[in-house]
C-alpha cells in the first residue's frame, strides 16, 4: 500500500497521495486536481512525506538539475533508456528528497533532450536529439509561414489586392487547402476558421474570388456535388458479345434520320417509316458492353453523361460513342423498335430486332425545311401529332418552357435558344412511343425491367391533364409544380404525366445508364428466344436490377443537380460581367409575397419578392442589382411594363 503523503507520478506528472482505500488511491496533482486512481496506474517516486509542492523557480530552471542532465548527456551520447527519479535527484543534489524530485521535474519539462516518464526520465541520444531539433525547427518555420499567409490573405481580402498573395509560391499550398474545401473535397478546413471565414464552401468560394485565386469562370459545383469528372478510358471490346449470338436484320434500305440539335455529337436515335410500321432505331452499346464488366460498372457509377456548359463528360468512352453513334459511320448497328398503330394512335404491335441501318443526320431546322418536300417526314409528323392527341385523351400533361442551351466559348457563356420545331416534337413523340413499346413488350414477357412511372398529380385539373399545350408560362409553371416525382422500378405502373400504362426509357443508351440496362434485358430475352434456352440464364435478376438502379440513380441525380447549378453559375457569370444588361422577365407565380420569374433569354428562373400589382404572365423589365456567384443568387430591380 502506498503511504499517505508519498510522491507519485501519473501520466508523467507528479502528485501527492492524500488518501487510500481498498480499491482506489486519492491524489492531488501538481495542477491542483484531486483524482481517485488505481494503484497500478501510479509510479512511486518517493515515500515522502511531501505535504505540498515546492514553488517552481521563477527565473531559471533549477541549476543542479540542469547540470545533472548535462553530465548524463556528455557521459552517454548514445542516450540512456531510464534514470529513476531518485537516481537523478541524488546525482543533482547528493540527496533524494521528494521536493528535489519535483524541482527536477520543473526543470526537465523545459529540456527536450529528456523524455519524462512516470518511472523517471529517458535521456535522448545525440542523433535523436538532432532529429527532434530539426522537427521542431520545421514546425516553427511552418507556423511562421502559416501566420504570414493568414496575414497576407486577410490583407488581400481587405484591400482587394492579391499581388503580394499570389506572387508567393510558398502560399500556394494554403490557397489550395482552402480551394479543396470550397470544391467539396474536404469536410473541414481549420485554415478557413483561422482566416475568420464562415465555414461553408460558398463563403470560402467567395473569399477565393475576392483574393484573386479563383476567377469568376471557375465552376466548383460538379466537383462539390460529387460528380465523376474524369473521362472514361477503358478498352473497348473489338467484337459483339458472343453469348448473345446476335443476328442483325438488314434495314439499310430504309431512309433513317437522326434528328437532333445542330451541336449534338452523340446521336443515339433515328426514325424511319416502312409502310404502316414506324421504326425507332437506337444505338446499340449493349451488344458490346457486358453487364457487370468494368465498362458497365464505370457507366453505372456515372449514371449518365454529364452535360456542362463548359464541357461534356461522357458516360461511355468517346471511342465507343464514335463507333456506335448513329450516322457517325456509313453504316450503324442498332436496336430497332418496329411499331404499328391503329387509327387513333393506339399501339397495336411491337417488334424489336438488332439491325444494321444507314442514317442521315439532320438538325431540327434542316428536318423542318426538308419536311416540305419529303413525304415520309411529313407523314411521320402527322402520325406523331395523332399520337400526341391520343395520349392527351389518356390524360397526358403538356408542359413547355423556352429551352436555351448554354455553351462556353473562350471563357464566355453563349446562350443558344433552341427553336420550337415540328421535327423536335415529332422526334420526342416517337421516343415516347418506343418507350411505351418496350414497356409493354417487357411486361408481356414477364422479365425484370426498369419501368418508369409517375403517379397522378394531386389535382388533374390544376395539372392540365389532357388539356393540351398552353401558351401561358404561368400555366405551364403551375402544371409543373403539380407533378409528382418519377419512379424507376422493376414494378410496372402507369406514367400519368405521359398518359401511358406502360413506359420505360430506352432511346438514349449512350448517355443514360437506365436505358443501357433496359437494352441488356432486351438483348438477353432476344438471345434466349434465338437459342431456345431458359431466359433466366441470360437475364439480370430482379435483385441485381434493383441494386443497379439504386446505384445509377445516385450518379444520375448528382449529374442533374450539377447541370442545373452549372447553368445558373454561367448565367450569373454573364450578369456579373454585364451589369448594364436589361432584359425581359415573365411572372410565373405571385400567389405569395415571394414568387417566381422566368428570364426567357437565359432559360433561367429565380425566386424573388414580387411588387404589388403584378399578375401571372405579365412581362417586366429586369435590371441586375447584386450578383453573388458563390451563392448562386442574383437580385433584380423589377420594373412593370
C-alpha positions as CSV (number, residue, x, y, z in Angstrom):
1,X,0.0,0.0,0.0
2,X,1.3,3.4,-0.9
3,X,1.7,5.6,2.2
4,X,-0.1,8.9,2.7
5,X,1.9,12.0,1.5
6,X,4.0,9.8,-0.8
7,X,5.2,11.4,-4.1
8,X,3.9,9.6,-7.1
9,X,3.8,10.1,-10.9
10,X,0.6,9.8,-13.0
11,X,0.8,10.4,-16.8
12,X,4.3,11.9,-16.4
13,X,3.2,14.5,-13.8
14,X,3.9,14.5,-10.0
15,X,1.2,14.1,-7.5
16,X,0.8,13.7,-3.7
17,X,-1.2,10.8,-2.1
18,X,-3.8,12.2,0.1
19,X,-6.0,9.2,1.0
20,X,-6.2,5.5,0.3
21,X,-8.9,2.8,0.4
22,X,-9.2,-0.8,-0.7
23,X,-9.6,-0.1,-4.5
24,X,-8.5,3.5,-5.2
25,X,-5.9,6.0,-4.1
26,X,-6.7,9.7,-3.9
27,X,-4.1,12.0,-5.2
28,X,-3.6,15.8,-5.6
29,X,-1.9,16.5,-8.9
30,X,0.6,19.3,-9.4
31,X,-2.2,21.1,-11.4
32,X,-4.4,21.2,-8.3
33,X,-6.8,18.4,-9.4
34,X,-8.0,15.7,-7.0
35,X,-8.4,12.3,-8.6
36,X,-9.1,8.7,-7.5
37,X,-6.7,6.4,-9.3
38,X,-6.0,2.6,-9.2
39,X,-2.7,1.8,-7.6
40,X,-1.4,0.0,-10.7
41,X,-1.7,3.3,-12.7
42,X,0.7,5.1,-10.3
43,X,4.5,5.1,-10.0
44,X,6.0,5.8,-6.6
45,X,8.9,8.3,-6.9
46,X,9.4,8.8,-3.1
47,X,7.6,7.5,0.0
48,X,7.6,11.0,1.4
49,X,6.4,12.7,3.4
50,X,5.5,15.5,1.0
51,X,2.6,17.6,2.1
52,X,2.8,20.4,-0.5
53,X,4.6,21.0,-3.8
54,X,7.6,23.4,-3.8
55,X,7.2,26.5,-5.8
56,X,8.5,26.5,-9.4
57,X,11.7,28.7,-9.8
58,X,10.6,31.9,-11.5
59,X,13.7,33.0,-13.4
60,X,15.8,30.0,-14.4
61,X,15.3,26.2,-14.1
62,X,16.9,24.6,-11.0
63,X,20.6,24.7,-11.7
64,X,21.5,21.3,-10.1
65,X,19.0,19.5,-12.3
66,X,20.3,21.2,-15.5
67,X,23.9,20.4,-14.6
68,X,23.0,16.7,-13.8
69,X,21.3,16.5,-17.2
70,X,24.3,17.9,-19.0
71,X,26.6,15.4,-17.2
72,X,24.4,12.5,-18.2
73,X,24.3,13.6,-21.9
74,X,28.1,14.1,-22.0
75,X,28.8,10.7,-20.5
76,X,26.1,8.9,-22.5
77,X,26.0,10.5,-26.0
78,X,24.1,7.4,-27.2
79,X,21.4,8.0,-24.6
80,X,20.0,6.2,-21.5
81,X,16.9,4.1,-21.5
82,X,15.9,5.1,-17.9
83,X,17.2,7.1,-15.0
84,X,14.8,6.8,-12.0
85,X,13.7,9.9,-10.2
86,X,15.6,9.0,-7.1
87,X,18.8,8.4,-9.0
88,X,18.5,11.7,-10.8
89,X,17.8,13.7,-7.6
90,X,20.8,12.1,-5.9
91,X,23.0,13.0,-8.8
92,X,21.8,16.6,-8.8
93,X,21.6,17.3,-5.1
94,X,23.5,14.4,-3.5
95,X,20.2,13.7,-1.8
96,X,16.8,12.3,-2.9
97,X,14.3,14.5,-1.1
98,X,10.8,14.5,-2.6
99,X,11.0,18.2,-3.1
100,X,14.2,17.7,-5.1
101,X,12.3,15.3,-7.5
102,X,9.6,17.9,-8.0
103,X,12.2,20.6,-8.7
104,X,13.9,18.3,-11.2
105,X,10.6,17.7,-12.9
106,X,10.1,21.5,-13.2
107,X,13.5,21.8,-14.8
108,X,13.3,18.8,-17.1
109,X,9.9,19.9,-18.6
110,X,11.9,22.7,-20.4
111,X,14.6,20.3,-21.8
112,X,13.5,18.4,-24.9
113,X,16.7,16.3,-24.5
114,X,14.9,14.3,-21.7
115,X,11.7,12.4,-22.1
116,X,9.7,12.4,-18.9
117,X,8.2,9.1,-17.8
118,X,6.3,8.0,-14.7
119,X,9.3,5.9,-13.6
120,X,11.9,8.5,-14.3
121,X,13.5,10.1,-17.4
122,X,14.9,8.8,-20.7
123,X,18.0,10.6,-22.0
124,X,17.8,11.0,-25.7
125,X,20.8,10.1,-27.8
126,X,22.6,12.7,-29.9
127,X,21.2,11.6,-33.2
128,X,17.6,11.5,-31.8
129,X,18.1,15.0,-30.3
130,X,19.3,16.2,-33.7
131,X,16.1,14.8,-35.4
132,X,13.9,16.3,-32.8
133,X,15.6,19.7,-33.2
134,X,15.1,19.6,-36.9
135,X,11.5,18.6,-36.5
136,X,10.9,21.5,-34.0
137,X,12.6,23.9,-36.4
138,X,10.4,22.7,-39.3
139,X,7.3,23.1,-37.1
140,X,8.4,26.6,-36.1
141,X,9.0,27.7,-39.7
142,X,5.7,26.1,-40.8
143,X,3.9,28.0,-38.0
144,X,5.6,31.3,-39.0
145,X,4.7,30.7,-42.7
146,X,1.1,29.9,-41.9
147,X,0.9,33.1,-39.9
148,X,2.5,35.1,-42.8
149,X,-0.1,33.6,-45.2
150,X,-3.0,34.4,-42.9
151,X,-1.8,38.0,-42.6
152,X,-1.3,38.3,-46.4
153,X,-4.7,36.6,-47.1
154,X,-6.6,38.9,-44.8
155,X,-4.8,41.9,-46.2
156,X,-5.7,40.8,-49.8
157,X,-9.4,40.5,-48.8
158,X,-9.4,43.8,-47.1
159,X,-7.5,45.7,-49.8
160,X,-8.9,43.7,-52.8
161,X,-5.3,43.4,-54.0
162,X,-4.0,39.9,-54.5
163,X,-0.5,40.9,-55.8
164,X,1.5,40.0,-52.7
165,X,-0.5,36.9,-52.1
166,X,-0.4,35.2,-55.5
167,X,3.3,36.1,-56.1
168,X,4.4,34.0,-53.1
169,X,4.9,30.4,-54.3
170,X,5.0,29.3,-50.6
171,X,1.4,30.4,-50.2
172,X,0.0,28.2,-52.9
173,X,-0.5,25.1,-50.6
174,X,-2.6,27.2,-48.3
175,X,-4.7,28.5,-51.1
176,X,-5.2,25.0,-52.4
177,X,-6.2,23.9,-48.9
178,X,-9.0,26.5,-49.0
179,X,-9.8,25.5,-52.6
180,X,-10.2,21.8,-51.7
181,X,-12.8,22.7,-49.1
182,X,-14.6,25.1,-51.5
183,X,-14.7,22.3,-54.1
184,X,-16.1,19.9,-51.5
185,X,-13.0,17.7,-51.4
186,X,-12.6,18.0,-47.6
187,X,-15.3,18.2,-44.9
188,X,-13.4,20.6,-42.6
189,X,-11.0,23.5,-43.1
190,X,-9.3,24.8,-39.9
191,X,-7.4,27.3,-42.1
192,X,-10.7,28.9,-43.1
193,X,-11.6,29.3,-39.4
194,X,-8.2,30.8,-38.7
195,X,-8.8,33.3,-41.5
196,X,-12.1,34.4,-39.9
197,X,-14.2,32.9,-42.7
198,X,-17.6,31.3,-42.3
199,X,-17.1,27.6,-42.6
200,X,-19.2,26.9,-45.7
201,X,-18.0,26.1,-49.2
202,X,-19.8,29.1,-50.6
203,X,-18.1,31.5,-48.1
204,X,-14.7,30.2,-48.9
205,X,-15.5,30.3,-52.6
206,X,-16.3,34.0,-52.2
207,X,-13.0,34.6,-50.4
208,X,-11.1,32.8,-53.2
209,X,-12.7,35.1,-55.7
210,X,-12.0,38.2,-53.6
211,X,-8.4,37.3,-53.2
212,X,-7.9,36.6,-56.9
213,X,-7.0,32.9,-56.6
214,X,-10.2,31.8,-58.4
215,X,-11.7,33.7,-61.3
216,X,-15.5,34.0,-61.7
217,X,-15.4,31.4,-64.5
218,X,-14.3,28.7,-62.2
219,X,-17.3,26.3,-61.7
220,X,-16.9,24.3,-58.5
221,X,-20.4,22.8,-58.5
222,X,-19.8,19.4,-60.3
223,X,-16.9,18.5,-58.1
224,X,-18.6,19.9,-54.9
225,X,-21.7,17.8,-55.7
226,X,-19.5,14.7,-56.1
227,X,-19.8,14.1,-59.9
228,X,-17.2,12.0,-61.6
229,X,-15.2,14.4,-63.8
230,X,-12.6,12.1,-65.3
231,X,-13.2,10.9,-68.9
232,X,-13.9,7.2,-69.1
233,X,-10.9,5.4,-70.7
234,X,-11.5,1.7,-70.8
235,X,-10.5,-0.7,-73.6
236,X,-13.4,-1.3,-76.0
237,X,-14.2,-5.0,-76.8
238,X,-13.4,-5.4,-80.5
239,X,-16.5,-7.6,-81.2
240,X,-20.1,-8.0,-80.2
241,X,-20.9,-10.2,-77.2
242,X,-20.5,-13.8,-78.3
243,X,-23.0,-15.1,-75.7
244,X,-25.8,-13.1,-77.4
245,X,-25.3,-14.7,-80.9
246,X,-26.7,-11.5,-82.5
247,X,-28.2,-11.9,-86.0
248,X,-28.8,-8.4,-87.3
249,X,-31.7,-7.7,-89.6
250,X,-30.7,-5.6,-92.7
251,X,-32.7,-2.4,-92.6
252,X,-30.3,-0.4,-94.8
253,X,-33.0,0.1,-97.4
254,X,-34.9,2.4,-95.1
255,X,-34.5,6.1,-95.1
256,X,-33.5,6.6,-91.5
257,X,-32.9,10.1,-90.0
258,X,-31.1,11.0,-86.8
259,X,-32.6,14.4,-86.0
260,X,-31.2,16.5,-83.1
261,X,-29.7,19.9,-82.2
262,X,-27.0,21.1,-84.5
263,X,-24.4,20.8,-81.8
264,X,-25.2,17.3,-80.8
265,X,-22.2,14.9,-81.0
266,X,-23.6,11.7,-79.6
267,X,-26.6,10.7,-81.8
268,X,-28.2,7.7,-80.3
269,X,-31.6,7.5,-82.0
270,X,-33.0,7.7,-85.6
271,X,-36.5,7.3,-87.1
272,X,-37.9,5.8,-90.3
273,X,-41.2,4.7,-91.8
274,X,-41.8,1.5,-93.7
275,X,-45.4,1.3,-94.8
276,X,-47.5,1.2,-91.6
277,X,-44.5,0.4,-89.5
278,X,-42.8,3.2,-87.5
279,X,-39.2,2.4,-86.8
280,X,-37.2,3.9,-83.9
281,X,-33.6,2.8,-84.2
282,X,-31.4,3.2,-81.1
283,X,-27.6,2.9,-80.8
284,X,-26.6,-0.5,-79.5
285,X,-23.8,-0.4,-76.9
286,X,-25.4,-3.4,-75.0
287,X,-24.2,-5.5,-77.9
288,X,-20.6,-4.8,-76.9
289,X,-20.7,-3.8,-73.2
290,X,-21.5,-6.7,-71.0
291,X,-23.4,-6.4,-67.7
292,X,-21.1,-6.2,-64.6
293,X,-18.0,-5.7,-66.8
294,X,-15.5,-2.9,-65.8
295,X,-17.0,-0.7,-68.6
296,X,-20.5,-1.3,-67.3
297,X,-19.6,-0.7,-63.7
298,X,-18.0,2.6,-64.6
299,X,-21.1,3.7,-66.6
300,X,-23.3,2.6,-63.6
301,X,-21.4,4.8,-61.2
302,X,-21.6,7.8,-63.5
303,X,-25.4,7.2,-64.1
304,X,-25.4,9.4,-67.2
305,X,-23.4,11.7,-69.5
306,X,-22.7,15.0,-67.7
307,X,-23.6,18.0,-69.9
308,X,-21.9,21.1,-68.6
309,X,-21.8,24.4,-70.4
310,X,-18.0,24.3,-70.4
311,X,-17.5,20.6,-71.3
312,X,-19.2,17.3,-71.7
313,X,-18.1,14.2,-69.7
314,X,-19.4,11.1,-71.4
315,X,-20.9,8.1,-69.6
316,X,-19.1,5.7,-72.0
317,X,-15.7,6.1,-73.6
318,X,-15.7,8.5,-76.6
319,X,-14.2,5.8,-78.8
320,X,-17.4,3.7,-78.2
321,X,-19.7,6.7,-78.8
322,X,-17.9,7.4,-82.1
323,X,-18.2,3.7,-83.0
324,X,-21.8,3.3,-82.2
325,X,-23.3,6.8,-82.7
326,X,-26.0,6.6,-85.4
327,X,-24.8,8.3,-88.6
328,X,-21.2,8.7,-87.5
329,X,-20.2,5.9,-89.8
330,X,-21.6,5.0,-93.2
331,X,-23.5,2.1,-91.6
332,X,-24.6,1.7,-87.9
333,X,-25.6,-1.2,-85.8
334,X,-28.8,-0.5,-83.9
335,X,-31.5,-2.0,-81.7
336,X,-34.7,-1.2,-83.7
337,X,-38.2,-0.9,-82.5
338,X,-40.8,-1.5,-85.2
339,X,-44.3,-0.4,-84.2
340,X,-47.8,-0.2,-85.8
341,X,-50.6,2.0,-84.5
342,X,-54.4,2.0,-85.1
343,X,-56.2,5.0,-86.5
344,X,-56.5,6.6,-83.0
345,X,-52.8,6.3,-82.3
346,X,-53.0,3.2,-80.0
347,X,-50.0,0.9,-80.1
348,X,-51.0,-2.4,-81.8
349,X,-47.8,-4.4,-82.4
350,X,-44.2,-4.2,-81.5
351,X,-41.2,-5.9,-83.0
352,X,-37.7,-5.5,-81.5
353,X,-34.7,-6.6,-83.6
354,X,-30.9,-6.0,-83.8
355,X,-30.4,-4.3,-87.1
356,X,-27.9,-2.6,-89.4
357,X,-29.0,0.7,-90.8
358,X,-27.9,3.7,-92.9
359,X,-28.5,7.0,-91.2
360,X,-28.8,10.6,-92.4
361,X,-28.1,13.2,-89.7
362,X,-30.2,16.4,-89.7
363,X,-30.6,19.3,-87.4
364,X,-34.2,20.1,-86.3
365,X,-34.1,23.2,-88.6
366,X,-32.9,21.1,-91.5
367,X,-35.6,18.5,-90.9
368,X,-38.3,21.1,-90.8
369,X,-37.1,22.6,-94.1
370,X,-36.9,19.2,-95.7
371,X,-40.3,18.2,-94.5
372,X,-41.9,20.5,-97.1
373,X,-40.7,18.2,-99.9
374,X,-40.2,14.8,-98.1
375,X,-43.4,12.9,-97.9
376,X,-42.0,10.4,-95.4
377,X,-41.1,13.1,-92.9
378,X,-44.4,14.8,-93.5
379,X,-46.3,11.5,-92.9
380,X,-44.3,10.8,-89.7
381,X,-45.1,14.3,-88.4
382,X,-48.8,13.7,-89.0
383,X,-48.5,10.3,-87.2
384,X,-46.7,11.9,-84.3
385,X,-49.4,14.6,-84.0
386,X,-52.1,12.0,-83.9
387,X,-50.2,10.0,-81.3
388,X,-49.8,13.1,-79.1
389,X,-53.6,13.6,-79.3
390,X,-54.1,10.0,-78.3
391,X,-52.0,10.5,-75.2
392,X,-53.9,13.6,-74.3
393,X,-57.1,11.7,-74.4
394,X,-55.5,9.4,-71.8
395,X,-54.7,12.3,-69.6
396,X,-51.2,13.3,-70.7
397,X,-49.9,16.6,-69.4
398,X,-48.2,19.0,-71.7
399,X,-45.5,21.3,-70.2
400,X,-43.5,23.6,-72.3
401,X,-40.9,26.3,-71.4
402,X,-38.4,28.1,-73.6
403,X,-35.3,25.9,-74.0
404,X,-31.9,27.6,-74.0
405,X,-28.6,25.8,-74.4
406,X,-25.6,27.4,-72.8
407,X,-22.1,26.9,-74.3
408,X,-18.9,28.4,-73.0
409,X,-16.6,29.7,-75.7
410,X,-13.2,31.2,-74.8
411,X,-14.4,31.6,-71.2
412,X,-17.6,33.5,-72.3
413,X,-21.1,32.0,-71.8
414,X,-23.2,31.9,-75.0
415,X,-26.9,31.4,-74.8
416,X,-28.4,29.5,-77.8
417,X,-32.2,29.4,-77.9
418,X,-33.5,26.0,-79.0
419,X,-36.2,26.7,-81.6
420,X,-39.6,25.1,-81.2
421,X,-39.8,22.9,-84.3
422,X,-42.2,20.4,-85.8
423,X,-39.4,17.9,-86.1
424,X,-38.4,18.2,-82.4
425,X,-42.0,17.4,-81.3
426,X,-42.1,14.6,-83.8
427,X,-38.9,13.0,-82.5
428,X,-40.0,13.4,-78.9
429,X,-43.3,11.7,-79.6
430,X,-41.6,8.7,-81.3
431,X,-39.1,8.3,-78.5
432,X,-42.1,8.2,-76.1
433,X,-43.7,5.6,-78.4
434,X,-40.6,3.5,-78.3
435,X,-40.6,3.7,-74.5
436,X,-44.2,2.5,-74.3
437,X,-43.5,-0.3,-76.8
438,X,-40.5,-1.5,-74.7
439,X,-42.5,-1.3,-71.5
440,X,-45.4,-3.3,-72.9
441,X,-43.1,-5.8,-74.5
442,X,-41.2,-6.4,-71.3
443,X,-44.4,-6.7,-69.2
444,X,-45.8,-9.3,-71.5
445,X,-42.6,-11.2,-71.5
446,X,-42.6,-11.1,-67.6
447,X,-39.0,-10.1,-67.4
448,X,-37.3,-7.9,-64.8
449,X,-37.2,-4.5,-66.4
450,X,-36.5,-0.8,-65.4
451,X,-40.1,0.5,-65.8
452,X,-40.6,4.3,-65.5
453,X,-43.8,5.5,-63.8
454,X,-45.3,8.7,-62.4
455,X,-48.3,9.0,-60.0
456,X,-51.2,11.2,-60.9
457,X,-51.0,14.8,-59.7
458,X,-53.0,15.8,-56.7
459,X,-55.3,17.7,-59.0
460,X,-55.7,16.6,-62.6
461,X,-57.4,19.9,-63.3
462,X,-54.6,22.1,-62.0
463,X,-52.1,19.9,-63.8
464,X,-53.9,20.5,-67.1
465,X,-54.3,16.7,-67.7
466,X,-55.4,16.2,-71.3
467,X,-55.8,19.9,-71.9
468,X,-53.0,20.1,-74.4
469,X,-50.3,22.7,-74.8
470,X,-50.7,26.1,-73.2
471,X,-49.1,29.4,-74.3
472,X,-49.3,30.7,-70.8
473,X,-45.9,30.4,-69.0
474,X,-47.7,30.7,-65.6
475,X,-50.0,27.8,-66.6
476,X,-47.0,25.7,-67.6
477,X,-45.3,26.5,-64.2
478,X,-48.5,25.6,-62.3
479,X,-48.6,22.3,-64.2
480,X,-45.0,21.5,-63.5
481,X,-45.4,22.2,-59.7
482,X,-48.4,19.9,-59.5
483,X,-46.4,16.9,-60.9
484,X,-45.1,14.1,-58.7
485,X,-41.6,12.7,-58.9
486,X,-41.0,10.0,-61.5
487,X,-40.1,6.5,-60.3
488,X,-37.9,3.8,-61.8
489,X,-38.6,0.3,-60.5
490,X,-39.0,-3.3,-61.6
491,X,-42.7,-2.9,-60.7
492,X,-44.7,-1.7,-63.7
493,X,-47.1,1.2,-63.0
494,X,-48.7,3.8,-65.1
495,X,-47.0,7.0,-66.1
496,X,-49.6,9.7,-65.5
497,X,-47.6,12.6,-67.0
498,X,-47.3,10.8,-70.3
499,X,-50.8,9.3,-70.3
500,X,-49.4,5.7,-70.6
501,X,-50.0,2.5,-68.8
502,X,-46.5,1.1,-69.7
503,X,-43.3,3.1,-70.1
504,X,-39.5,2.7,-70.0
505,X,-36.7,4.9,-71.2
506,X,-34.8,3.0,-74.0
507,X,-33.7,5.6,-76.6
508,X,-30.5,7.0,-75.1
509,X,-28.2,4.1,-74.0
510,X,-25.0,6.0,-75.0
511,X,-25.7,8.7,-72.4
512,X,-28.2,7.3,-69.8
513,X,-27.5,4.1,-67.9
514,X,-31.2,3.4,-67.2
515,X,-31.6,2.9,-71.0
516,X,-28.5,0.7,-71.2
517,X,-29.9,-1.6,-68.5
518,X,-33.1,-1.9,-70.5
519,X,-31.1,-2.9,-73.5
520,X,-29.3,-5.6,-71.5
521,X,-32.6,-7.2,-70.7
522,X,-34.0,-6.9,-74.3
523,X,-30.9,-8.4,-75.8
524,X,-30.9,-11.2,-73.2
525,X,-34.5,-12.1,-74.0
526,X,-34.0,-12.0,-77.7
527,X,-30.9,-14.2,-77.4
528,X,-32.8,-16.7,-75.3
529,X,-35.5,-16.9,-77.9
530,X,-33.0,-17.4,-80.7
531,X,-31.1,-20.1,-78.8
532,X,-34.2,-21.6,-77.3
533,X,-32.8,-21.5,-73.8
534,X,-34.3,-20.5,-70.4
535,X,-34.3,-16.6,-70.3
536,X,-33.2,-16.7,-66.7
537,X,-29.7,-17.9,-67.8
538,X,-29.1,-14.6,-69.6
539,X,-31.3,-12.1,-67.9
540,X,-30.3,-9.9,-64.9
541,X,-32.4,-10.9,-61.9
542,X,-34.8,-8.5,-60.2
543,X,-32.4,-8.2,-57.3
544,X,-29.5,-7.4,-59.5
545,X,-31.5,-4.9,-61.4
546,X,-32.8,-3.2,-58.3
547,X,-29.2,-2.8,-57.0
548,X,-28.0,-1.4,-60.3
549,X,-31.0,1.1,-60.4
550,X,-30.2,2.2,-56.9
551,X,-26.5,2.8,-57.7
552,X,-27.0,4.6,-61.1
553,X,-29.9,6.7,-59.8
554,X,-27.5,8.4,-57.3
555,X,-25.0,9.3,-60.0
556,X,-27.7,10.5,-62.4
557,X,-29.2,12.7,-59.6
558,X,-25.8,14.2,-58.9
559,X,-25.3,15.0,-62.6
560,X,-28.8,16.6,-62.8
561,X,-28.0,18.8,-59.8
562,X,-24.6,19.7,-61.2
563,X,-26.1,20.6,-64.6
564,X,-28.7,22.8,-63.0
565,X,-26.3,24.6,-60.8
566,X,-23.7,25.0,-63.6
567,X,-26.3,26.6,-65.8
568,X,-27.1,29.0,-63.0
569,X,-23.4,29.6,-62.4
570,X,-22.7,30.6,-66.0
571,X,-25.8,32.8,-66.2
572,X,-24.6,34.7,-63.2
573,X,-21.1,35.0,-64.7
574,X,-22.7,36.7,-67.7
575,X,-24.7,39.1,-65.5
576,X,-21.6,39.8,-63.3
577,X,-19.7,40.8,-66.5
578,X,-22.6,42.7,-68.0
579,X,-24.0,44.9,-65.1
580,X,-25.6,47.1,-67.8
581,X,-27.8,44.2,-69.0
582,X,-31.5,44.8,-69.1
583,X,-34.0,42.1,-70.2
584,X,-37.5,40.7,-70.1
585,X,-38.9,38.6,-67.4
586,X,-42.2,36.7,-67.2
587,X,-44.1,36.4,-63.9
588,X,-44.7,32.7,-63.3
589,X,-46.2,32.9,-59.9
590,X,-47.1,35.7,-57.5
591,X,-49.6,33.9,-55.2
592,X,-47.5,34.8,-52.2
593,X,-45.0,37.6,-51.2
594,X,-42.2,35.7,-52.9
595,X,-42.9,34.5,-56.4
596,X,-41.2,33.1,-59.4
597,X,-39.9,34.9,-62.5
598,X,-38.5,33.4,-65.8
599,X,-35.9,35.1,-68.0
600,X,-36.6,33.6,-71.4
601,X,-33.3,34.8,-72.9
602,X,-31.4,32.6,-70.4
603,X,-33.9,29.9,-69.6
604,X,-33.3,31.0,-66.0
605,X,-35.8,31.0,-63.2
606,X,-35.4,32.7,-59.8
607,X,-37.5,33.4,-56.7
608,X,-37.9,37.0,-55.6
609,X,-40.2,39.3,-53.8
610,X,-42.9,40.3,-56.3
611,X,-44.0,44.0,-56.3
612,X,-47.7,44.6,-55.7
613,X,-50.0,44.9,-58.7
614,X,-48.2,42.3,-60.9
615,X,-50.1,39.3,-62.2
616,X,-49.1,35.9,-63.7
617,X,-47.8,36.1,-67.3
618,X,-47.1,39.8,-67.0
619,X,-43.8,40.8,-68.6
620,X,-41.5,43.0,-66.6
621,X,-38.1,44.7,-67.2
622,X,-35.3,43.4,-65.1
623,X,-32.1,45.1,-64.2
624,X,-29.4,43.3,-62.1
625,X,-28.8,44.8,-58.7
626,X,-26.5,42.4,-57.0
627,X,-24.9,39.2,-58.2
628,X,-23.4,36.5,-55.9
629,X,-21.8,33.7,-58.0
630,X,-20.7,31.6,-54.9
631,X,-24.3,31.7,-53.5
632,X,-25.9,31.3,-57.0
633,X,-28.1,34.3,-56.2
634,X,-29.0,37.4,-58.1
635,X,-31.4,40.2,-57.2
636,X,-33.0,42.5,-59.8
637,X,-34.8,45.7,-60.0
638,X,-38.3,44.8,-61.3
639,X,-40.0,47.4,-63.5
640,X,-43.5,46.7,-64.7
641,X,-44.1,47.4,-68.4
